Amino acid sequence: MSRSAHPAGPRHADVLPEGHYSAPAADLNALDEKVWSRTVTRDADGALTVGGITVARLAEEFGTPAYFLDESDFRARCRAWADAFGPDADVFYAGKAFLSRAVVRWLTEEGLNLDVCSGGELTTALDAGMPAERIAFHGNNKTVAEIERAVTAGVGRIVLDSFQEIVRVAHIAQRHGVRQRVQIRVTVGVEAHTHEFIATAHEDQKFGIALADGQAAEAVRRALSLDGLDLIGVHSHIGSQIFDMAGFEVSARRVVQLLAEIRDEHGVELPEIDLGGGLGIAYTSDDDPREPHEIAKALSDIVTRECEAAKLRTPRISVEPGRAIVGPTAFTLYEVGTIKPLEGLRTYVSVDGGMSDNIRTALYDAEYSVALVSRTSDAEPMLVRVVGKHCESGDIVVKDAFLPADLAPGDLIAVPATGAYCRSMASNYNHALRPPVVAVRDGEARVIVRRETEEDLLRLDVG
């Protein structure tokens, strides 16, 4: 049987392939500002601080593992995106990256809109006071109950993802005597340079209605013919963790071509175009993400150029950054438990968390950085694999990195850029308790999502 066909999945290699990891940094104590939140630094004793608080104090008060979110950095990134796109565009924070009632309040105060994709996210948004008209509702298979809730709440837009959904939303809106503002999500056939599981604009996947064979054009025709719908635009999303703007350029060109076809056939110029999100962040020093103002200018230039060529009025642009806002603003703090040197291979560093608080490494082969944060060290670098405490060989947090050779049980290490998708995708595998999210700002720390307890687990187990 081949390795790739093994029922348990491919084996881990017995030896390290040549050049599979970068050389160690010149200074293991240095903190690359690209991957850490903006208020992170080291104090005079070498301990990492965030918002003016040391990790030792945070660990003592809140325990480990835990996510620590730099509130000042989060708010600053919200403002940077809003300022970059200006008043003539809309920025929707993608709630799937990480959502809580505190985050919703920050978004509301900083002037951003919110994109939700489930009934639970919608409930959180409304409960925390986000105005319904500033909410967009996504999803490839929205239930009747979810659509009903969205329509009756008065959400600003529902993104239609299938022919069945066009009829479903129209019927519910008519029953409630409203015209629901909608966009149609189209798959534009763009192959984004990202992991297969997070590329969303190629045709062989579950999202959207394909441009090919006139399917998107037919969806537009149906939406325009139904009294319960107010079609305001077209939506496209090409994937996640993308650094190359070329995919957005191709996507925008194809969407604008569709807008031109709609004008020519129906005499309607749709006023909005949503180019989705998916902009990448720095997980390691090798990553080189773009700044919001660069992204805004590039997307605006692309859409304006294509509309001028098609003789269309330039529509209002929407974007949906989630990871790009929250991702860099948090780190996960762990305590080192056991250390196992494997001669000629690497050293396994086991921490008190793992794939239950960060599934991305196992799921997407994601790469992360890691640092010793409870102290500094002048010891030689050693190649490590940071792993969790779960009963899985694939329970890996950081595949390959360098930490000081004097690392010991009880040390605190931190993995930066874990604000997006880590808590959102956290699980209770092995009945692990999901960690808390702690917001830190100006010398104060407060829990915004509390740590689960064993009582929480038992409360759901009805016996």
C-alpha positions as CSV (number, residue, x, y, z in Angstrom):
1,M,0.0,0.0,0.0
2,S,1.3,3.5,-0.9
3,R,2.0,6.0,1.8
4,S,-0.6,8.4,0.5
5,A,-3.3,5.7,0.5
6,H,-2.7,4.5,4.1
7,P,-6.1,4.5,6.0
8,A,-4.6,6.6,8.8
9,G,-3.1,9.1,6.3
10,P,0.5,9.6,5.1
11,R,3.3,8.7,7.5
12,H,5.6,11.4,8.9
13,A,9.0,11.2,7.3
14,D,11.7,9.3,9.3
15,V,14.3,11.8,8.3
16,L,14.3,15.5,7.6
17,P,14.4,16.4,3.9
18,E,17.3,18.7,3.0
19,G,16.6,22.4,3.4
20,H,13.0,22.0,4.6
21,Y,13.3,24.8,7.2
22,S,14.9,28.2,7.4
23,A,18.1,28.8,9.3
24,P,17.7,30.1,12.8
25,A,17.4,33.8,13.4
26,A,20.6,35.6,14.4
27,D,18.9,36.5,17.7
28,L,16.3,34.1,19.1
29,N,15.3,36.8,21.6
30,A,14.3,39.3,18.9
31,L,10.6,39.8,18.1
32,D,9.8,40.3,14.5
33,E,7.2,43.1,14.4
34,K,5.6,41.6,11.3
35,V,4.3,38.6,13.3
36,W,3.7,40.1,16.7
37,S,1.0,42.6,17.7
38,R,2.0,46.2,18.0
39,T,2.3,46.6,21.8
40,V,4.3,43.4,22.2
41,T,7.9,44.0,23.5
42,R,10.3,42.6,26.1
43,D,10.8,44.2,29.5
44,A,14.1,44.9,31.2
45,D,14.2,41.3,32.5
46,G,13.6,39.8,29.0
47,A,10.0,38.8,29.6
48,L,7.5,39.4,26.8
49,T,4.9,42.0,27.6
50,V,1.7,43.0,25.8
51,G,-0.3,46.1,26.6
52,G,2.3,46.7,29.3
53,I,1.6,43.4,31.1
54,T,4.2,40.6,31.4
55,V,3.3,37.1,30.3
56,A,4.2,35.8,33.7
57,R,1.5,37.9,35.3
58,L,-1.0,36.9,32.5
59,A,-0.2,33.2,33.0
60,E,-0.6,33.5,36.7
61,E,-4.0,35.3,36.5
62,F,-5.5,33.5,33.5
63,G,-3.6,30.3,33.2
64,T,-2.4,28.5,30.0
65,P,-3.1,27.8,27.3
66,A,-4.8,31.1,26.6
67,Y,-5.2,33.6,23.7
68,F,-4.2,37.1,24.5
69,L,-5.6,39.8,22.2
70,D,-4.1,43.2,21.8
71,E,-7.2,45.4,21.8
72,S,-5.3,48.6,20.8
73,D,-3.8,46.8,17.8
74,F,-7.2,45.4,16.8
75,R,-8.8,48.8,16.9
76,A,-5.9,50.4,15.0
77,R,-6.2,47.8,12.3
78,C,-9.9,48.5,12.0
79,R,-9.2,52.2,11.6
80,A,-6.5,51.5,9.0
81,W,-8.8,49.5,6.8
82,A,-11.6,52.1,7.2
83,D,-9.3,55.0,6.4
84,A,-7.7,53.1,3.4
85,F,-11.0,52.5,1.6
86,G,-12.7,55.7,2.7
87,P,-16.3,56.8,2.8
88,D,-17.1,55.6,-0.7
89,A,-16.4,51.9,0.0
90,D,-17.5,49.4,2.7
91,V,-15.3,47.3,4.9
92,F,-17.0,44.2,6.4
93,Y,-15.1,42.4,9.1
94,A,-15.3,38.7,8.4
95,G,-16.7,37.4,11.7
96,K,-15.7,33.8,11.0
97,A,-12.1,34.7,11.8
98,F,-13.0,35.4,15.4
99,L,-16.2,36.8,16.9
100,S,-17.3,37.7,20.3
101,R,-19.6,40.3,21.7
102,A,-16.6,42.5,22.7
103,V,-15.3,42.3,19.2
104,V,-18.7,43.3,17.8
105,R,-18.7,46.4,20.1
106,W,-15.2,47.3,19.0
107,L,-16.2,47.0,15.3
108,T,-19.3,49.1,15.9
109,E,-17.3,51.8,17.6
110,E,-14.6,51.9,14.9
111,G,-17.1,52.2,12.1
112,L,-16.7,48.8,10.4
113,N,-19.5,46.6,9.1
114,L,-19.8,42.8,9.9
115,D,-20.0,39.7,7.7
116,V,-21.6,36.7,9.4
117,C,-22.2,33.2,8.0
118,S,-24.3,31.4,10.5
119,G,-27.3,31.9,12.8
120,G,-24.9,31.9,15.8
121,E,-22.7,34.6,14.4
122,L,-25.8,36.6,13.5
123,T,-27.2,36.2,17.1
124,T,-23.9,37.3,18.6
125,A,-23.8,40.4,16.3
126,L,-27.3,41.5,17.1
127,D,-27.0,40.8,20.8
128,A,-23.9,43.0,21.0
129,G,-25.6,45.9,19.3
130,M,-24.3,45.8,15.7
131,P,-26.9,47.7,13.7
132,A,-28.6,45.1,11.4
133,E,-28.2,47.3,8.3
134,R,-24.4,47.0,8.8
135,I,-24.5,43.2,8.7
136,A,-24.0,41.0,5.6
137,F,-25.2,37.3,5.8
138,H,-23.1,34.7,3.9
139,G,-23.2,30.9,3.7
140,N,-23.6,28.2,1.1
141,N,-26.6,26.5,2.8
142,K,-28.5,28.9,5.0
143,T,-31.4,27.3,6.7
144,V,-34.9,28.6,6.5
145,A,-34.7,29.6,10.1
146,E,-31.5,31.5,9.6
147,I,-32.9,33.4,6.6
148,E,-36.1,34.2,8.5
149,R,-34.0,35.6,11.3
150,A,-31.8,37.7,8.9
151,V,-34.8,39.1,7.0
152,T,-36.9,40.0,10.1
153,A,-33.8,41.5,11.8
154,G,-33.3,43.7,8.7
155,V,-29.8,42.7,7.7
156,G,-28.2,45.0,5.1
157,R,-27.6,42.3,2.6
158,I,-27.9,38.5,2.1
159,V,-25.4,37.0,-0.3
160,L,-27.2,34.4,-2.4
161,D,-25.2,31.3,-3.0
162,S,-27.5,29.0,-5.1
163,F,-30.5,29.0,-7.3
164,Q,-32.5,27.4,-4.5
165,E,-31.5,30.2,-2.2
166,I,-32.7,32.9,-4.6
167,V,-36.2,31.5,-4.4
168,R,-36.0,30.8,-0.7
169,V,-35.0,34.3,0.3
170,A,-37.5,35.9,-2.1
171,H,-40.3,33.8,-0.7
172,I,-39.5,34.6,3.0
173,A,-39.0,38.3,2.2
174,Q,-42.3,38.5,0.4
175,R,-44.1,36.8,3.3
176,H,-42.8,39.5,5.6
177,G,-43.7,42.3,3.2
178,V,-40.1,43.5,2.5
179,R,-37.7,43.7,-0.4
180,Q,-34.5,42.1,0.9
181,R,-31.2,43.6,-0.4
182,V,-29.1,40.8,-1.9
183,Q,-25.9,40.1,-3.8
184,I,-25.2,37.1,-5.9
185,R,-22.0,35.2,-5.1
186,V,-20.2,34.1,-8.3
187,T,-17.3,31.7,-8.8
188,V,-15.1,33.4,-11.3
189,G,-12.7,30.5,-12.1
190,V,-9.6,32.0,-10.6
191,E,-7.1,29.7,-9.1
192,A,-5.8,31.6,-6.0
193,H,-2.2,30.8,-4.9
194,T,-3.2,29.3,-1.6
195,H,-4.0,26.0,0.1
196,E,-6.5,23.8,-1.7
197,F,-9.0,23.9,1.2
198,I,-9.1,27.7,1.3
199,A,-9.2,28.5,-2.4
200,T,-12.8,29.3,-3.1
201,A,-13.1,30.7,-6.6
202,H,-12.3,27.7,-8.8
203,E,-15.3,26.0,-10.2
204,D,-15.0,22.6,-8.5
205,Q,-16.1,23.6,-5.0
206,K,-19.2,24.3,-3.0
207,F,-19.4,28.1,-2.9
208,G,-21.2,30.4,-5.3
209,I,-22.7,30.2,-8.8
210,A,-20.3,29.7,-11.7
211,L,-19.8,32.3,-14.4
212,A,-19.3,29.4,-16.8
213,D,-22.2,28.4,-19.1
214,G,-24.2,31.5,-18.3
215,Q,-25.2,30.2,-14.8
216,A,-24.4,33.5,-13.0
217,A,-26.2,35.5,-15.7
218,E,-29.3,33.2,-15.2
219,A,-29.1,33.8,-11.4
220,V,-29.1,37.5,-12.0
221,R,-32.1,37.2,-14.3
222,R,-34.1,35.3,-11.7
223,A,-33.2,37.6,-8.9
224,L,-34.2,40.7,-10.9
225,S,-37.6,39.1,-11.7
226,L,-38.6,38.4,-8.0
227,D,-40.5,41.1,-6.1
228,G,-39.0,40.1,-2.7
229,L,-35.4,40.8,-3.8
230,D,-33.5,44.0,-4.3
231,L,-30.4,42.9,-6.2
232,I,-27.7,45.4,-5.4
233,G,-24.5,43.8,-6.7
234,V,-22.3,40.8,-7.3
235,H,-19.9,39.1,-4.8
236,S,-16.7,37.3,-5.5
237,H,-14.2,35.7,-3.1
238,I,-11.2,33.9,-4.4
239,G,-9.6,32.3,-1.3
240,S,-7.7,33.0,1.9
241,Q,-4.1,33.9,2.9
242,I,-3.3,35.5,-0.4
243,F,-0.4,37.8,-1.1
244,D,-0.5,38.1,-4.9
245,M,-3.0,40.7,-6.2
246,A,-3.0,39.1,-9.7
247,G,-6.0,36.8,-8.7
248,F,-8.0,39.9,-7.6
249,E,-7.3,41.5,-10.9
250,V,-8.6,38.6,-12.9
251,S,-11.6,38.3,-10.6
252,A,-12.5,41.9,-10.9
253,R,-12.2,41.8,-14.7
254,R,-14.6,38.9,-14.9
255,V,-17.1,40.4,-12.4
256,V,-17.1,43.7,-14.3
257,Q,-17.7,41.8,-17.5
258,L,-20.7,40.3,-15.9
259,L,-21.9,43.7,-14.8
260,A,-21.6,44.9,-18.4
261,E,-23.7,41.9,-19.6
262,I,-26.4,42.7,-17.0
263,R,-26.5,46.3,-18.2
264,D,-26.8,45.2,-21.9
265,E,-29.4,42.6,-21.3
266,H,-31.5,44.1,-18.5
267,G,-30.8,47.8,-18.7
268,V,-29.6,47.8,-15.1
269,E,-26.2,48.9,-13.7
270,L,-25.8,47.2,-10.4
271,P,-24.4,49.7,-7.9
272,E,-22.1,47.4,-5.8
273,I,-19.3,44.9,-6.2
274,D,-17.9,42.9,-3.3
275,L,-14.4,41.5,-3.8
276,G,-14.3,39.4,-0.6
277,G,-11.4,39.1,1.6
278,G,-8.6,36.6,1.9
279,L,-5.6,39.0,2.2
280,G,-2.7,37.2,3.9
281,I,-0.8,38.1,7.1
282,A,2.7,37.3,8.3
283,Y,2.8,34.0,10.3
284,T,6.6,33.9,9.8
285,S,9.3,36.4,9.0
286,D,9.3,35.0,5.4
287,D,5.7,36.3,4.8
288,D,5.3,39.8,3.3
289,P,1.7,41.0,3.6
290,R,0.5,44.3,2.0
291,E,-0.7,47.2,4.0
292,P,-4.4,48.2,3.8
293,H,-3.7,51.4,1.8
294,E,-1.8,49.4,-0.8
295,I,-4.6,46.9,-1.1
296,A,-7.3,49.6,-1.3
297,K,-5.4,51.5,-4.1
298,A,-4.8,48.3,-6.0
299,L,-8.4,47.1,-5.9
300,S,-9.8,50.6,-6.6
301,D,-7.4,51.0,-9.6
302,I,-8.4,47.5,-11.0
303,V,-12.1,48.1,-10.7
304,T,-12.0,51.7,-12.1
305,R,-9.8,50.6,-15.1
306,E,-12.1,47.7,-15.9
307,C,-15.3,49.8,-15.6
308,E,-13.9,52.5,-17.8
309,A,-13.1,49.9,-20.4
310,A,-16.6,48.5,-20.2
311,K,-18.1,52.0,-20.1
312,L,-19.8,51.4,-16.8
313,R,-20.1,53.6,-13.8
314,T,-17.7,52.5,-11.1
315,P,-19.7,50.6,-8.5
316,R,-19.2,50.9,-4.7
317,I,-16.6,48.5,-3.6
318,S,-16.9,46.2,-0.6
319,V,-14.1,44.1,1.0
320,E,-14.2,41.6,3.8
321,P,-10.9,41.4,5.8
322,G,-11.1,39.1,8.8
323,R,-7.7,37.4,9.3
324,A,-6.0,40.6,8.1
325,I,-7.5,42.5,11.1
326,V,-7.6,40.1,14.0
327,G,-4.9,37.6,13.0
328,P,-1.8,39.6,14.0
329,T,-3.4,41.0,17.1
330,A,-3.3,37.8,19.3
331,F,-0.8,35.2,20.4
332,T,-1.3,31.9,22.2
333,L,0.6,31.4,25.5
334,Y,1.6,27.9,26.5
335,E,3.6,26.3,29.3
336,V,6.3,23.8,28.3
337,G,5.6,20.3,29.7
338,T,8.0,17.7,28.4
339,I,11.0,17.9,26.1
340,K,12.2,14.9,24.0
341,P,15.4,15.2,22.0
342,L,15.6,12.8,19.1
343,E,19.2,12.5,18.0
344,G,19.8,13.5,14.5
345,L,16.2,14.6,13.9
346,R,14.8,17.3,16.2
347,T,13.6,18.0,19.7
348,Y,9.9,17.6,20.5
349,V,8.6,20.3,22.8
350,S,5.2,19.4,24.3
351,V,2.9,22.1,25.6
352,D,-0.4,22.2,27.5
353,G,-2.5,22.9,24.4
354,G,-2.4,21.6,20.9
355,M,-4.7,20.9,18.0
356,S,-7.7,21.6,20.1
357,D,-6.7,25.3,20.3
358,N,-5.0,25.5,16.9
359,I,-6.1,23.0,14.2
360,R,-4.7,25.0,11.3
361,T,-1.3,23.3,11.3
362,A,-2.9,19.8,11.0
363,L,-5.6,21.0,8.7
364,Y,-3.8,23.3,6.3
365,D,-0.1,22.5,6.9
366,A,0.1,26.0,8.2
367,E,3.4,27.5,9.4
368,Y,3.8,29.5,12.6
369,S,6.6,31.2,14.6
370,V,7.3,30.5,18.2
371,A,9.4,32.2,20.9
372,L,10.6,31.7,24.5
373,V,8.8,34.5,26.2
374,S,9.2,34.1,30.0
375,R,12.9,35.0,29.8
376,T,15.7,35.6,27.3
377,S,18.4,33.1,26.6
378,D,21.9,33.1,25.1
379,A,21.9,29.4,24.6
380,E,22.5,27.9,21.1
381,P,19.5,27.4,18.9
382,M,17.9,23.9,18.7
383,L,15.5,22.7,16.0
384,V,12.2,21.9,17.7
385,R,8.7,20.7,16.8
386,V,6.1,22.2,19.1
387,V,3.4,19.6,19.8
388,G,0.3,19.3,21.9
389,K,-1.0,16.8,24.4
390,H,-3.6,15.1,22.3
391,C,-3.6,11.5,21.2
392,E,-2.7,12.2,17.6
393,S,0.7,12.1,15.8
394,G,-0.6,15.1,13.8
395,D,-1.1,17.1,16.9
396,I,1.5,19.7,15.8
397,V,1.4,23.4,16.7
398,V,4.7,24.5,15.0
399,K,6.3,22.1,12.6
400,D,9.8,23.3,12.6
401,A,11.3,26.2,14.5
402,F,14.3,27.1,16.6
403,L,14.2,27.7,20.4
404,P,17.1,28.1,22.8
405,A,18.8,24.8,23.8
406,D,18.3,25.5,27.5
407,L,14.5,25.4,27.2
408,A,13.1,23.7,30.2
409,P,9.7,22.4,31.5
410,G,7.8,25.3,33.1
411,D,9.1,27.9,30.6
412,L,6.4,29.9,28.8
413,I,6.5,30.0,25.0
414,A,4.1,31.9,22.7
415,V,2.9,31.4,19.1
416,P,2.0,34.8,17.5
417,A,-0.6,35.5,14.8
418,T,-3.2,33.2,16.3
419,G,-6.0,35.7,16.4
420,A,-7.8,34.3,13.3
421,Y,-9.4,30.9,13.2
422,C,-7.7,29.4,16.2
423,R,-10.4,30.1,18.8
424,S,-13.1,30.0,16.1
425,M,-12.1,26.4,15.1
426,A,-11.1,25.2,18.6
427,S,-12.6,21.9,19.7
428,N,-13.0,19.7,22.8
429,Y,-11.0,16.8,21.3
430,N,-9.9,14.5,24.2
431,H,-12.4,16.5,26.2
432,A,-9.9,19.4,26.3
433,L,-11.2,22.7,27.7
434,R,-11.2,25.5,25.1
435,P,-8.9,28.3,26.3
436,P,-10.1,31.8,27.2
437,V,-9.6,34.9,25.1
438,V,-8.2,37.8,27.1
439,A,-8.2,41.3,25.8
440,V,-5.2,43.4,26.9
441,R,-5.0,47.2,26.7
442,D,-3.1,49.9,28.5
443,G,-2.0,47.8,31.4
444,E,-5.4,46.1,32.0
445,A,-6.5,42.6,31.0
446,R,-10.0,41.2,31.0
447,V,-11.6,38.0,29.8
448,I,-13.9,38.4,26.8
449,V,-14.4,34.7,26.2
450,R,-13.9,32.7,29.4
451,R,-12.1,29.4,29.7
452,E,-14.4,26.3,29.5
453,T,-14.7,24.2,32.6
454,E,-15.4,20.6,33.2
455,E,-18.8,21.6,34.4
456,D,-19.4,23.0,30.9
457,L,-18.6,19.7,29.4
458,L,-20.8,17.7,31.7
459,R,-23.7,20.2,31.3
460,L,-24.0,19.1,27.7
461,D,-23.7,15.4,28.5
462,V,-27.3,14.5,29.4
463,G,-26.2,11.0,30.4
